[in-house]
Amino acid sequence: MILIFSLTACGGKGGGASDDPNLGKYIGEEYSSDGSDWYSIDDVLEGESYIELKDGGKGVFCLGGDATDIKWTLENGTLKMTRDSLESNGTLKDGMITLTDLWGNDTVTITFQKEGDSEAAATGDALLDWWNGDWYGWWKMSGCSGGYEDMEGEWWDVCGSIDIGADKTGTVKLWDEDYSKDDPMAEASVTLSTSGTGEHGTLTSESGYFTDVDLEHADWIIDPGLEDYEDLIRIDGWYESGDDEFYYEIYLRPWGTAWDDMEEDSWPALYSSWYVPLIEAGKSMPDAVGADMPADSGNAGTAAGTSAPDGTGIVTEEQVQKGYVWMNEVNNNIFDTTYEEIADYFGVEGKFVKEEYSDHMKRNQRYYKWISKDNENHFIYVNFAEKEPNVFTVSAYNTSGFSGTEAIEKYLDTVKAEAAEANKASVASEGTKDFSATVTQFAHDDVLVKITTKIPKSGWSYDEGKKCLVENDDPTAFGAGSIRFEVRAKVEDFDYYKKDFENYQDIADRKIGGITFHGRTYKHIGYDWIEYVAQIDDGRALSIGLRKLDCVPGTAPDVILSSMTIK
């Protein structure tokens, strides 16, 4: 962006007294060069950026520390600013200026927020003004059963936005570290009532969804008056899908609220390392948890027993986007992946941001970036936790400056193919070992099937309780791919949950252990499945289900199925 200014010093005084509510200083917030990719203006330009509207149609425009006197008019929400023979156009609404034509450059868009205003413009309705805006906190799971049994007590940071209109109806969006504002974990249509135990009334869900289950009227009843702390809301509910259940609790406070009135063990996990630096830097809430960390936040240190590796972190734009797809969609063991393995994948040491000891999590943490050489504002931000001495594994990761959804659409097939080739090479070089297991029908120990096969010499283990071969040395590893074996009396018994299967498709039959199995794919409880089912004899049917695994010829899953015998 090349701008030519008549320069004066930034920071002039305001105009004379006036009742015009539009007068005042508007601080630069966000910048886009194409109207689709947005960045914090502080990450794009150094120095102050603001518009000051003074009485009498006079004002100051300051961008990146360079200021010029302007004249301005406002008519029906359309703002026009002039200097010399140049003109800028935009809108002024609800305390925000959006410039869409900057001195003749109509590809740049910049937003400015009125000084002292929150992102959600005040409505004059105290009830709406308290609820509307951005929220931050954490959520946890308890009472877990079925496929979520191993996630008992897990918790994550969460962001949210609440938008309620004058008719007291609106929307609540929530997203944790695995989602984003554009792809939320939960979205609910809500109604706001003045009745409740406190001054802020009660918010009630009417419809919507939480992860992959529907929300209905009064599934959420949110009454801030019931909480022990000011400016705190609590959302709770039961997740139920077949045999899979858990109870969830979500605690949120308005973005910018300090949590130091609570004990540290009640703070969100990223409160000190991410949230506080953003608040201190005057940043608005990002669209993804962990994103837009100020470059100079925190203190680089040596909290761990060894010094932190450090490099440029510079890779190509394609590597950045494919790296995110690999981490988010293909690597089923991402939270067991070490810093060294991530660096090997990218082919370069990450850019070290900081290191700290988290009192909240009781562990050392390191923060790194892998950055696009084509656009330094496009990067992956990765948090590593020291769960074992001097071994740092991924604990969280986020994109910044590019769309993860678009990256997945563009690169998923390519990244899967690359991962399959790497898997084939690993299996071929490492070799296999013998494996056997006996699987019985639930509550019928006399109805059993013995399975023998070959598995890779490392990187796989068996979960006896769940009858699963797990693509991880730890059979309890969360999120790992697996091959599940199940015995029932008839093939039809495996269709008990078929009504809940999403994207169901029949695929080619496969001969396994000399028996022809019928193949099908579907999505169930948030996971993608490939399932093969066959009637072994009159009293035994076997299901072989691949969860979060592809069965590309030559890869470990293919070798396991091809080597299998069934008795």
N, C-alpha and C positions, 0 to 999 in steps of 0.2 A: 504494500500500500504506500503510494507516494503522495504526500500532501504538501502543498505550498501554503504557508501561513504568513500573515502580517503579524509579527510576534510582539507580545507584551509579556510581562511577568505574570505567572499564575498566581491566583489567590487574591483577587480584588475584593473590595467591600460590597455589600448588598446595596440595593437602591433604597429610596425613601420609603416611608411608611405607606402601606396600602392594605386594603382589605382583600385584594386578589389572592385567593388560596393557591394559585399556580406559581406565585413568586417564590424564589428560593434556589437552593443549590441542589443539583441532581448529579449523583455520583455514578461514574461509569461502572457497569456491571459485566456485560457479556458482549462478545464480538464474534461476527461470522463474516467470512469473505464470500460465501456462496449461499447463505440462507438456510443451510442444512447442518453443517458442522459448526458447533458453538464452543467457544473457549472463554474462560475468565479473562477479562480485558487486562488484568494484572499479569497474566501469563504471556500476553502478546506485546504489550507496550510497557516501557518503564516510565516512571513519573506519573503525576496526577492526570486524571481524566475526569472532566465534569462539564456540566452546562449550568450557568448561573443566570436565571431570568430575573431581571431587575424591573423596577417600576418605569413606566414611560416607554416600554418597548425596547429598552436597552438591556445588554447582557454581555456575558463572556462565554466563549467556547474554548475549552482547554482539552487537548488530546495528547497523551504521552509527554506532558510537561510543557507543551507549546501552546500558548494562549493567544486569542485574538478577540477584539471587541466585535460584537454583533448587534444587529437589530432583529427583533422577533415579533411575530404576530401569531395569534391563536384564534381559529375560527372553526367551530363545530368539531373540536378535537384535533384538527389538522394544524400542526406547528410548522411555521416557515421561519428560517433564520437566514439572514443575508449579511454578507461582508463584501465590500467593494462591489463587483459585478457578479459574485458567486452566490448561489442559493443552496441551502440544505432543506430537505423536507422530511417530515415524519409525523408521528402522532403523540399526543399527550393525553393519557387516560389513567385514572386511579393512581396518580403519583408516579407514573413511569413514562419516560420519553423513549420512543423507539424511532431511531433515524434509519430511513431506508434509502435515502439519496444524500450522500455526503459530498457536498460541493461538486455535484455533477457525476460522482461515482455511484451508480445505482446497483453495484454488486455487493457493496459492503452494508451490513446491518449492525447497529450498535444500540444497546439498551442502557438507559441511565435511570437509577432509582432515586427518588427524592430523599434527601438527607433526613434521617430520623424516621423514615417510613419503613415498615416491614415489607417483605415481598408481597404479602397479601394485603391489598389496599383496605384501609379502614372503611367500614360501611356506615358507621354511626350507630350501629346496633351492637351493644356491648356483648350480647350473647354470641352473635355471629363472629365478631372480631376476636373473641377468645378461642373459638374452635377453628376458624379458617387459618390456613397456612401450613408450614412445614413442621414435621415432628420427627423426633429421633429417640431411640431407646433400644430395647432388646426383647427377645422372645425365647421361650424354652418349652421343652416337651417333657411330659411325665405320664405315668400310667400307660407306657408303651406296650403294645402286644402285636402279634403277627409279624409282618415284615419289618416293623419298626422297633422290635423288642430291644435291639442292640443300641438304640438311640436314647434310652432312658437318661434324662437329666441333661441332654445336649442343649446348648443355647447359642444364639447368634445375635449380632447387632441388626437393627432394622431401622429403615427410614420410612416416612409416610407423608402423605399430603391429604388435607381435608379441604373440601370446597363445597360450601353450603350456600344456597341462594336465599333471597328474601322470602321465598315461600317455605323456608325451613326444610327443604329437601336438597340432597346433594350426594357426593361421592367420597368414599374413603379409599385410598390406595396405599398398599404396604408392600415393601420389598426388602429382602434381607440380602446377604452377601452373594447368594446364587441367582438373584433376580435384578431387575432395574426398574426405574420409573416407567419406561416404555413397555416392560414385560413384568408386571408386578406379581408378587406371590399371592396377594389377595386384593380384590376390588369389590366393594360393597356399595349398593345404593342405600342411603340412610335417610331417616327423618329426625329432626331435632325438636324436642319438646321442652317447654319451660319448667315442667314438673320434674322433681328429683329431690335428692337430699341436700343439695347445695345450690349456689347461685348460678351455676353453669348449666343446669338442666340435665337432660338425658338424651343420648344419641342411640337410636335403635336401627338395626339392620332390617331391610325389607327384602333384598335379593342380592345376588352376586355369587362370589366363589372364594374359597380359601384353598390354595393349591389346586387339587383336582376334584374337590367336592363342592356342591352347591351350598350357598347360604340362603336361609329363608327368613321370614318375619320373626324378629325377636331372638334369632340365634345369637346376636350380639346385643346386649343392653349395657351401655357405657355410661356410668354415673360417676363423675369426678368427685362428688361430695362424699363418696364412700372411702376415698383414699386418705392415707395418713399424711400425705405431703401435698403442698400446693403445686398447681400446674403439672399434674400427673393424671394420666388416664390409664385404665387397665381394660384390656379386651381379653376375654377367655371363651373357650368353647371346646367341644369334642370333635375330633376328626374320626370318622367311621367309614370304612370301605371294605366290605366283606369281613374277614378276620383281622384286618389291620386297623388298629385304633391307637389314639393317643389324645391326651388332654393338653391344650396349649394355653399359655398365658403370655400376653403382649403388654409391655409397659412402655409408655411414650411420654415425652415432655416436649414442649415447643422448642424448635431449633433455636439455639442461642442460650438456652437455660443451663445454668450451672447445676451440677448434681452433687455439689460438695455438702449439701445438707443431709445426704445419705451416707451410710457406711460404704467403703470402697467396694465391698463384695456385692453391692447392689448397682454398681455402675456398669454400663455397657463395656464389652471387652475392648473396643477400640476408642473408648472415651478419651484417655490420656494421649494416646499415640496419634489419633486421627482427628477426632472431633474437636478437642481443645485447640490444637494448632490452627484448624480452619476458622474457629470462632475468633481466636486472637488475631488472625490475618484479615478478619472482616469478610470472610467468604460466605456466600450463600450455600444452601444445601445442594450437593451434587446429585446427579441422577442415579448414582451407583454407590453403594457402601464401600468406603476405602478409596474412592477416586479423588482426584484434584488435590492431593496432599501438597501443601506449600513446599517449594523446593528447599527452603532453609529451615523447615520445621525440625524440632528435635535437636539432639546433640549426638554427633558421631562419637562413638566411644568404644571401649573394649570391655563390655559387660561380661562377655563369655571368656572361656579359658584361652582361646586363641584369637589372633587378630582377624578381622573380617576380610575376606577376599574383596578386591575392588578392581573394576575395569571400566571401559567406556560404556558398555551396554549397548553400543550402536550396532544395529542390524538393518536390514531393508524393511520397507513398509510391508512387503509380502510376508517376511519372516515374523514380524510383529503380529499380524493378523492371523497367520497360520499357527503361530505359537499359542494364541488365545484359544483357537479352535481345538488344538491338541490338548490343552489343559482342561478345557471345559467340556468337550464332547468325546474325546478319544481315549485319554489317559484315565483309566478306571481307578488308578491308585494314586491320584494326584496328591492326596494329603499324606501319603507315605513317600512322596518323591523328594529327594534331597536337593539342596542348593546345587551340589556338583552335577546332579543329573539334569537339572534345569539348564545349567550353564552349558553342559555337553549338548543338549538339544539345540540351543541357540548358536552354539559354536563360539561363544564369547562370554567372558565374565560380565556379570551384571554391574550396573552403575550403583554403587553403594550409597544409600541415602542416610541411614542412621542405624544405631544399635541402642537398645535400652533393656532394662530389666522391668518387667511388668509385675507390679505388686498384685494386681488384680488376677493375673493368670499364673503367678508364681513361676515365671520362667523368663529366660532371655529371648529377645526377639530381634531379628534383623530385617531391614526393609531395602528392597532393590527395585531398579527399573531396567527394562529392556526397551530401547528407544529407537524409533524409526529415523534413519538418516535423512529421509525425504521430508520429514515434518517432526520437529522435536516435541511438538505437542501431542503426538501419537505415541503412546507407550503402554506397556503392561506393568502394573505396580504389584509386586509380589511380597507378601509377608512370610517370613520363615520363623518357626519356633524351635527352640532347643529342647526337645523332649528327652534326649539322651545327651550325655556330655559331648560337646563339640560336634554333634550331629544336628543340623538344622533342616527341618522338613517344612513343606508348604503348609501354611495355616490359613491363608486367604489370598485372593488375587482379584484384580479388577482391571478393566480397560480405561483408558483416558484418551479422549479426542477422536475416537472412531467407534463405529457401531459394532458391537459384538454380534448382534443379530445378522447384520449384513455380511460380516466376516464368515459366519457359519454358512449362510446361503451360498457364498462364493467359493469357499475352500473346503467344506466338510468332506466331499467325496475324495478330493485330492489328498487330504491329510489322512483319511482312513486308509487309502491305498498305500501311502508312504509307511504308515504304521504297520500294515500287513506285511510289506516287504521286509521291514526291520524284524518283525516277529518271525517270519520264515527263516531269515538268516540266523537269528538267535537259536531257534530250535535245531536247525541243521548243524550248527557249530557246537552246541552244547550237548546234544544227544538227549536220550530219554531214559526213564527207569520204570520198573514194573509197579503197577498199582492195582489193588483189589478192594472191593467193599461189598458188604451184604446189606441190601435194602429190604426192609419189611413193610408190609401194609400197616397203617396206623391201627393199633388195638388188635392186630391179628399177626402175632409174631410167627405163626406157622406159614403165613403166606409171604414168601421171600424170593428175591432175585439176587444172584451173585454176579457181580460185574468185575471184569478184569480188563485192563488196558495199559497203555503206555502214556506217561506224562513227562513233561520237561524235568530235568534233573533239579532245577531250582525255580523259584518263583510261583509254585503252586502248592496248595495244601488242602487238607480235607476237613470239613466241618462235620463231625459224626452226628451231632444233634440235628442238623438241618439237612443232612445227606447231600452236601454240596461239595464239589471240587471248586476251590476258590483260587482265582488268579492273583494270589498274594502269599507270601510266606506265612503271614498271620491269617488264619482262617476266619477270624472275627473282624477283619479290616472293613471299615465302613466304605461302601460305595464300590467295592471291588467287583469285577465281573465273576460270574460263577456258572457252573453246570450242575443243575439240580436233578436228582433222581427221585422218582415217586412211583410207588406201586399201589394199584387199586385193583378191584375185581374186574371191571370192564372199562373199555376205552371211553364209553359215554360218561363215566364218572369224572373224567377230567374236564368236562364241559360245565361243571357246576357254576363257575364264575363267567361263563362265556358271554352272558348278557352285559357284563361290565368291560369286556375287551374292546379296546379302541383300535381303529385301523386294521381290523382283522383281514388277513389274506391267506389263502391256501398257497403253499409253495410245493416244489417238486418233492416226491417221496425220496427217502434215502435208505439204503440198505445198511444196517448196523448189526454186526455180529451175525450176518446171514439172515436177518429178519427185516422185512420191508416195513419201515416206519412212515406214517403220514406226516408231512411237514406243514407248519403254519406259523405265521408271525402275527404279533399284535403288541399293543401297549397296555400294561395293566399296573396299577398302583405306581404310576410315574416311570416305570421301567419298560424298555424295549425287550421283547422276548422272541427267540426262535425256539419252537417246541416241536419235538418229534414224539409221536405216540403210536403204540402198537399193542395188539392183543397177543401175548406170549403163548397162552394156552387157555383152556376153558375158565380157569379161575384167577388168572394173573394178567394184568395189563401194566405196561411200563411207559412212563413219561420221562423224556430227557429234555430238560429245558435250559437253554442258554440265555442267561440274563446279562444284558449289556455287553454281549460278545458277538462278533461276526465270525462266520465259519468259512473264511477264505481258504482255498486249497493250499496246503503246506504250512498253515499257521498252527499254533498249539491246539486250538479247539478242533480243527480238522484232523490233526494227528490223533487226538484223544478218541474221537468218534470212529475214525478209520481203523484204529487198533483194537476196538472193543469187542469182547466176547460176552455173551449173556447166557446164564444158566438158571 
